[in-house]
Amino acid sequence: MSDSAELETHTSCEVSVTIREAQLQDVKALSEVLTLSFHPATGWFSFLQPILKLGVYEDLRSRLRGTLPYYLCLVAVEVNSTTDQTQEKVIGTIELSVKSGFNCHYLYISNLAVMESHRRKGIAKQLLQKCEEIALKWGYQTLNLHVLDNNYPAKKLYLTNGYQISETEITWNNWLLFRSQRLLLQKQI
């Protein structure tokens, strides 16, 4: 949506951040942020990093090229300006889309990720706030998202920003394999 692409600049903990709509040229940097956030390169898992990054790259590129009327990928960029040039560094992202449920449509947040070096500086909160603004423009008063029960930093972020646990998803697979439960969180805006 072009009306949601307006630039916003915030200064938070000495980081000058702009939140804007993602563009195709951001896909490489976004795939890096998402892969490192959700699949950190540690131990034996690190050899899979290039394959995971390629999958994220292609998936995100496909969504950005799509023509869904209610889909938006936002990026948080750190802006470094000198007298002769301005450089942007992608440091975070979030996606917002309309999903379909049982006889309803709802607004869903996914893929909130911030580079580890820029966490706990208010960037994720700024991305969530921008999603709230867009949700209201689109005519929605509720936002939904999932978080793993054992992802304590993310859970704390959402709960302190007004999200409430709406549902705990218990599956046999999670129970038998001792995996964390997914929580559906919801916020009325």
QUIBEL-V811179 format. One record per backbone hydrogen bond with DSSP energy under -0.5 kcal/mol. NH is the residue of the N-H (numbers start at 1). CO is the residue of the C=O. E is the energy in kcal/mol with one decimal. If there is no record, write none. Layout:
nh:NH co:CO e:E
nh:NH co:CO e:E
This chain:
nh:4 co:1 e:-1.0
nh:5 co:2 e:-1.5
nh:6 co:3 e:-0.5
nh:8 co:19 e:-1.0
nh:10 co:17 e:-2.8
nh:12 co:10 e:-0.5
nh:12 co:15 e:-2.0
nh:15 co:12 e:-1.3
nh:16 co:14 e:-0.6
nh:17 co:10 e:-2.9
nh:17 co:15 e:-0.7
nh:18 co:77 e:-2.6
nh:19 co:8 e:-1.9
nh:20 co:18 e:-0.6
nh:20 co:75 e:-2.3
nh:22 co:73 e:-3.4
nh:26 co:23 e:-2.2
nh:27 co:24 e:-1.5
nh:30 co:26 e:-2.9
nh:31 co:27 e:-2.7
nh:32 co:28 e:-1.5
nh:33 co:29 e:-2.2
nh:34 co:30 e:-2.8
nh:35 co:31 e:-2.3
nh:36 co:32 e:-2.5
nh:37 co:33 e:-1.9
nh:38 co:34 e:-2.6
nh:39 co:35 e:-2.5
nh:42 co:40 e:-1.6
nh:45 co:42 e:-1.2
nh:46 co:43 e:-1.6
nh:47 co:44 e:-0.9
nh:48 co:45 e:-1.6
nh:49 co:46 e:-1.2
nh:52 co:48 e:-2.5
nh:53 co:49 e:-2.7
nh:54 co:50 e:-2.0
nh:55 co:51 e:-2.1
nh:56 co:52 e:-2.5
nh:57 co:53 e:-2.7
nh:58 co:54 e:-2.6
nh:59 co:55 e:-2.2
nh:60 co:56 e:-2.7
nh:61 co:57 e:-2.6
nh:62 co:58 e:-2.0
nh:63 co:59 e:-1.9
nh:64 co:60 e:-2.6
nh:65 co:61 e:-1.9
nh:66 co:62 e:-1.0
nh:71 co:68 e:-0.7
nh:72 co:96 e:-2.5
nh:74 co:72 e:-0.5
nh:74 co:94 e:-2.9
nh:75 co:20 e:-3.0
nh:76 co:92 e:-2.5
nh:77 co:18 e:-2.7
nh:77 co:75 e:-0.6
nh:78 co:89 e:-2.9
nh:79 co:16 e:-1.8
nh:79 co:77 e:-0.5
nh:80 co:78 e:-0.6
nh:80 co:87 e:-2.9
nh:81 co:79 e:-0.6
nh:82 co:85 e:-3.2
nh:87 co:80 e:-3.0
nh:89 co:78 e:-1.9
nh:91 co:76 e:-3.1
nh:92 co:76 e:-1.4
nh:93 co:113 e:-2.5
nh:94 co:74 e:-1.7
nh:95 co:110 e:-2.7
nh:96 co:72 e:-2.8
nh:97 co:108 e:-2.1
nh:98 co:70 e:-1.6
nh:99 co:106 e:-3.2
nh:101 co:104 e:-3.0
nh:103 co:101 e:-1.1
nh:104 co:101 e:-0.6
nh:106 co:99 e:-2.5
nh:107 co:142 e:-0.5
nh:108 co:97 e:-3.3
nh:109 co:144 e:-3.1
nh:110 co:95 e:-2.3
nh:113 co:93 e:-2.2
nh:113 co:111 e:-0.6
nh:115 co:91 e:-3.1
nh:118 co:115 e:-2.1
nh:119 co:116 e:-1.2
nh:121 co:118 e:-0.6
nh:126 co:122 e:-1.9
nh:127 co:123 e:-2.2
nh:128 co:124 e:-2.4
nh:129 co:125 e:-2.5
nh:130 co:126 e:-2.2
nh:131 co:127 e:-1.8
nh:132 co:128 e:-1.8
nh:133 co:129 e:-2.0
nh:134 co:130 e:-2.3
nh:135 co:131 e:-2.7
nh:136 co:132 e:-2.1
nh:137 co:133 e:-1.8
nh:138 co:134 e:-2.2
nh:139 co:136 e:-0.9
nh:140 co:135 e:-3.0
nh:143 co:187 e:-2.3
nh:144 co:107 e:-1.6
nh:145 co:185 e:-1.9
nh:147 co:183 e:-1.8
nh:149 co:181 e:-3.2
nh:151 co:148 e:-1.9
nh:152 co:150 e:-1.5
nh:155 co:151 e:-2.8
nh:156 co:152 e:-2.6
nh:157 co:153 e:-2.2
nh:158 co:154 e:-2.5
nh:159 co:155 e:-2.6
nh:160 co:156 e:-2.5
nh:161 co:157 e:-0.8
nh:161 co:158 e:-0.7
nh:162 co:159 e:-1.3
nh:163 co:158 e:-2.4
nh:164 co:186 e:-2.7
nh:166 co:184 e:-3.4
nh:167 co:184 e:-1.6
nh:169 co:167 e:-0.6
nh:169 co:182 e:-3.0
nh:170 co:168 e:-0.9
nh:171 co:169 e:-0.6
nh:175 co:171 e:-2.3
nh:176 co:172 e:-3.3
nh:177 co:173 e:-2.1
nh:178 co:175 e:-0.7
nh:179 co:174 e:-2.4
nh:182 co:169 e:-1.0
nh:183 co:147 e:-3.1
nh:184 co:167 e:-3.1
nh:185 co:145 e:-3.3
nh:185 co:183 e:-0.6
nh:186 co:164 e:-2.5
nh:187 co:143 e:-2.4
nh:189 co:141 e:-3.4
nh:189 co:187 e:-0.5
